[in-house]
Amino acid sequence: MWRILYDYVDHEFGAVEVSRVEIGADYVRSSDIPNPQEDGVGFGLDFTDPGDVLIHLSVYSSPASNPAVARAAVLAAAREFSRIWNAAAVRAEAGAVAELYAGELGMFEGRPRPVQWDLDNYASGHLSGQARFVRGERTVHPLDVDGEAVWHNVAVSALGTQAEFEVEGSSPAWPVITIPGPLPAGGQIDLEGEWIARLNRSIASGSTAKIDTRPGRRLMTLNGAPVNLLLPSGAVISEMWLPPGPRTAKIFVSSPGAAPGAVIKWRTTDIA
């Protein structure tokens, strides 16, 4: 199964079929300095980037007596795929990535680039195209192919209530916490019996703070820009894991307001 996942979008390719896949080899960028006087080069640092994933796509129409219906169907499928693949929410946030589930190849993290469609066979009700996915890391996650690593989320209200949820699996989960404004100063997130994260600022209406605790991806942002959000008197980002089992989360504010709370999102997996 091929699908792309980001934020609240989970889109299976569906009518857009994958006909061929090319996974580029790692390539090297360097800071070498030309040294023509010595007839050579002064070697700088080398940086290895993972190769891109190039997906060849096909959209076929269902048998139809009316060619216009066939053309409209493939065009609608291609436009919908392009809209999803555009991933505007990912592009608007520094450091944000999408997840590409590539059938038996595993799951890649990175960013989709625009789709290019070939209209040569459009009159006959067939479109072909290419979609490029720029990988953010060299690793793939074969566990995700079997559907064992699943995203969950829970909403935590800032109006004095608490959220109870279950963290499945046998290993800790690392959450991504999204906090939309308005949130008054003095807010804190409490995972009962485990840790309390104290925010160091208010969050204005229309703004969004995000705390990504995942190892190798740890980042705090406000409206997509990197910023420290936590007071040193509370939990640090490397301590904010979700132990397996039943959990209770609360969010507190120091003064009343229209604070909507937070969304805690995590993936369960038995990989330590």
C-alpha positions as CSV (number, residue, x, y, z in Angstrom):
1,M,0.0,0.0,0.0
2,W,1.3,3.4,-1.0
3,R,0.2,6.4,1.1
4,I,1.4,9.8,2.3
5,L,0.9,11.0,5.9
6,Y,1.3,14.4,7.5
7,D,-0.5,16.4,10.1
8,Y,-4.1,15.2,9.8
9,V,-3.8,14.0,6.2
10,D,-3.6,10.2,5.6
11,H,-4.0,9.6,1.8
12,E,-3.8,6.3,0.0
13,F,-2.7,6.7,-3.6
14,G,-5.9,4.9,-4.8
15,A,-6.6,5.5,-8.4
16,V,-3.1,6.9,-8.9
17,E,-1.0,3.7,-9.4
18,V,2.8,3.4,-8.9
19,S,4.3,1.9,-12.0
20,R,8.0,2.2,-11.1
21,V,10.2,3.5,-8.3
22,E,13.7,4.8,-8.3
23,I,15.6,5.2,-5.0
24,G,18.6,7.3,-5.5
25,A,22.0,6.4,-4.0
26,D,23.5,8.5,-1.3
27,Y,25.4,11.5,-2.8
28,V,28.2,13.6,-1.3
29,R,28.3,17.4,-1.0
30,S,31.7,18.8,-0.1
31,S,33.3,22.1,0.9
32,D,36.4,21.4,-1.3
33,I,38.4,24.5,-2.4
34,P,39.9,24.6,-5.9
35,N,43.7,24.8,-5.8
36,P,44.8,25.4,-9.4
37,Q,48.3,26.5,-8.4
38,E,48.9,23.0,-7.1
39,D,47.0,21.4,-9.9
40,G,44.5,19.8,-7.5
41,V,42.0,20.6,-4.9
42,G,42.0,21.4,-1.2
43,F,39.7,18.9,0.5
44,G,37.1,20.3,2.9
45,L,34.4,18.5,4.8
46,D,32.2,16.0,3.1
47,F,28.4,15.8,3.7
48,T,26.5,12.7,2.7
49,D,22.8,13.2,1.7
50,P,20.3,10.4,1.2
51,G,19.1,10.0,-2.4
52,D,15.6,11.0,-3.4
53,V,12.7,8.7,-4.1
54,L,11.4,9.2,-7.7
55,I,7.9,7.6,-8.2
56,H,6.5,7.0,-11.7
57,L,2.8,7.3,-11.7
58,S,-0.1,6.2,-13.9
59,V,-3.8,7.1,-13.9
60,Y,-6.1,5.0,-16.0
61,S,-9.8,5.6,-16.7
62,S,-12.5,3.0,-16.2
63,P,-14.0,1.7,-19.4
64,A,-16.5,4.3,-20.5
65,S,-18.4,4.9,-23.7
66,N,-17.9,8.6,-23.5
67,P,-14.3,9.7,-24.0
68,A,-15.0,13.0,-22.2
69,V,-16.0,11.1,-19.1
70,A,-12.8,9.1,-19.2
71,R,-10.7,12.2,-19.5
72,A,-12.5,14.0,-16.8
73,A,-12.0,11.0,-14.4
74,V,-8.3,10.8,-14.8
75,L,-7.8,14.5,-14.6
76,A,-9.8,14.7,-11.4
77,A,-7.7,11.9,-9.8
78,A,-4.5,13.6,-10.9
79,R,-5.6,17.0,-9.5
80,E,-6.6,15.5,-6.2
81,F,-3.3,13.6,-5.9
82,S,-1.4,16.8,-6.7
83,R,-3.3,18.8,-4.1
84,I,-2.5,16.2,-1.4
85,W,1.1,15.8,-2.6
86,N,1.7,19.5,-2.4
87,A,1.6,19.2,1.4
88,A,1.3,23.0,2.1
89,A,1.1,22.4,5.8
90,V,4.5,20.7,5.8
91,R,6.1,23.3,3.6
92,A,4.9,26.1,5.9
93,E,6.8,24.8,8.9
94,A,10.5,24.6,9.4
95,G,11.7,21.1,10.0
96,A,8.3,19.5,9.4
97,V,8.3,16.3,7.3
98,A,5.8,14.0,5.7
99,E,5.9,10.2,5.9
100,L,5.8,8.2,2.7
101,Y,4.7,4.6,3.1
102,A,6.1,2.9,0.0
103,G,4.6,-0.6,0.1
104,E,7.2,-3.3,0.7
105,L,10.1,-0.7,0.6
106,G,9.2,0.7,4.0
107,M,8.5,4.2,5.3
108,F,10.6,7.3,4.4
109,E,10.5,10.7,6.2
110,G,11.0,13.8,4.1
111,R,9.2,16.3,1.9
112,P,7.2,15.7,-1.3
113,R,8.1,17.9,-4.3
114,P,5.6,19.0,-7.0
115,V,4.2,16.3,-9.4
116,Q,4.8,16.5,-13.1
117,W,2.1,15.1,-15.4
118,D,2.6,14.0,-19.0
119,L,-0.5,14.8,-21.1
120,D,0.6,12.9,-24.3
121,N,-2.0,10.2,-23.8
122,Y,-4.6,12.3,-22.1
123,A,-7.0,12.0,-25.1
124,S,-7.2,8.3,-24.6
125,G,-7.9,8.6,-20.9
126,H,-4.5,7.9,-19.5
127,L,-2.1,10.1,-17.5
128,S,1.5,9.4,-16.5
129,G,3.6,11.4,-14.2
130,Q,6.5,11.6,-11.8
131,A,6.5,12.6,-8.1
132,R,9.7,13.3,-6.3
133,F,10.2,12.7,-2.5
134,V,13.2,14.3,-0.9
135,R,14.4,12.1,2.0
136,G,15.3,13.6,5.3
137,E,17.2,10.6,6.5
138,R,18.9,7.5,5.0
139,T,17.0,5.0,7.1
140,V,13.7,3.2,6.3
141,H,11.4,1.7,8.9
142,P,10.3,-1.8,7.8
143,L,8.2,-2.2,10.9
144,D,5.8,0.3,9.5
145,V,5.1,-1.8,6.5
146,D,3.2,-4.3,8.6
147,G,1.1,-1.5,10.2
148,E,2.5,-2.2,13.7
149,A,3.7,1.4,14.2
150,V,0.5,3.4,14.4
151,W,0.0,7.1,15.2
152,H,-2.5,7.9,18.0
153,N,-3.6,11.2,19.4
154,V,-5.5,12.6,22.4
155,A,-6.8,16.1,23.0
156,V,-6.2,17.7,26.4
157,S,-8.5,20.6,27.4
158,A,-7.2,23.6,29.3
159,L,-10.5,24.0,31.1
160,G,-9.6,21.9,34.1
161,T,-10.4,18.5,32.7
162,Q,-8.0,15.6,32.1
163,A,-7.4,13.1,29.3
164,E,-7.0,9.5,30.0
165,F,-5.5,7.2,27.4
166,E,-3.5,4.0,26.9
167,V,0.0,3.8,25.5
168,E,0.2,0.4,23.9
169,G,3.3,-1.7,23.3
170,S,6.2,-2.5,25.6
171,S,8.5,0.5,25.0
172,P,8.1,4.2,25.7
173,A,6.5,6.4,23.1
174,W,7.9,9.8,22.2
175,P,5.1,12.3,21.6
176,V,4.6,15.3,19.4
177,I,2.7,18.0,21.4
178,T,0.8,20.7,19.5
179,I,-0.5,23.7,21.5
180,P,-2.7,26.3,19.7
181,G,-3.2,29.7,21.1
182,P,-4.5,31.5,23.0
183,L,-2.8,30.2,26.0
184,P,-2.0,32.5,29.0
185,A,1.5,32.7,30.5
186,G,2.2,30.1,33.1
187,G,0.8,27.1,31.3
188,Q,2.1,23.6,32.0
189,I,1.5,20.1,30.7
190,D,1.3,17.4,33.3
191,L,1.7,13.7,32.6
192,E,0.4,12.5,35.9
193,G,3.1,10.7,38.0
194,E,5.8,11.1,35.3
195,W,6.7,14.7,34.4
196,I,5.5,18.3,34.2
197,A,6.5,20.5,31.3
198,R,6.3,24.3,32.2
199,L,6.0,26.7,29.2
200,N,8.1,29.8,29.4
201,R,5.7,32.1,27.5
202,S,2.1,32.8,26.5
203,I,0.8,31.7,23.1
204,A,-1.2,34.3,21.2
205,S,-4.4,33.7,19.4
206,G,-3.7,32.3,15.9
207,S,-0.2,31.1,17.0
208,T,0.8,27.4,17.4
209,A,3.6,25.9,19.5
210,K,4.9,22.5,18.9
211,I,7.2,20.2,20.9
212,D,8.6,17.2,19.0
213,T,10.2,14.9,21.6
214,R,11.3,12.1,19.2
215,P,15.0,11.2,19.4
216,G,16.9,12.6,16.5
217,R,14.0,14.9,15.7
218,R,13.8,16.9,19.0
219,L,12.6,20.4,18.2
220,M,10.5,23.1,19.7
221,T,8.8,25.7,17.3
222,L,6.5,28.6,17.5
223,N,4.6,29.2,14.2
224,G,7.2,27.0,12.6
225,A,10.3,28.9,13.8
226,P,12.7,27.1,16.2
227,V,12.4,28.5,19.8
228,N,12.8,27.3,23.3
229,L,9.4,26.8,24.9
230,L,10.3,25.2,28.3
231,L,11.3,26.6,31.6
232,P,14.3,24.8,33.3
233,S,12.2,24.3,36.4
234,G,10.2,21.6,34.6
235,A,10.8,18.6,32.4
236,V,13.3,18.9,29.6
237,I,12.4,17.7,26.2
238,S,14.5,14.5,26.5
239,E,12.4,13.5,29.6
240,M,9.0,13.9,28.0
241,W,8.4,10.3,27.0
242,L,5.1,8.3,27.4
243,P,5.7,5.1,29.4
244,P,3.6,2.1,28.3
245,G,0.3,1.6,30.1
246,P,-2.7,3.8,31.1
247,R,-1.8,7.5,31.3
248,T,-3.5,10.7,32.4
249,A,-2.6,14.1,31.0
250,K,-3.6,17.6,32.1
251,I,-2.9,21.1,31.0
252,F,-3.0,23.9,33.5
253,V,-3.2,27.7,33.0
254,S,-2.4,30.4,35.6
255,S,-5.4,32.6,34.6
256,P,-8.7,31.9,32.9
257,G,-9.0,32.4,29.2
258,A,-10.1,30.8,26.0
259,A,-7.2,28.3,25.9
260,P,-8.1,25.3,23.7
261,G,-5.5,23.1,25.3
262,A,-3.1,20.7,23.5
263,V,-3.0,17.7,21.2
264,I,-0.6,14.9,22.1
265,K,0.3,12.6,19.2
266,W,2.5,9.5,19.5
267,R,3.4,6.4,17.6
268,T,3.3,3.0,19.4
269,T,6.1,0.6,18.5
270,D,7.9,-2.2,20.3
271,I,11.3,-0.9,19.0
272,A,13.2,0.5,22.0
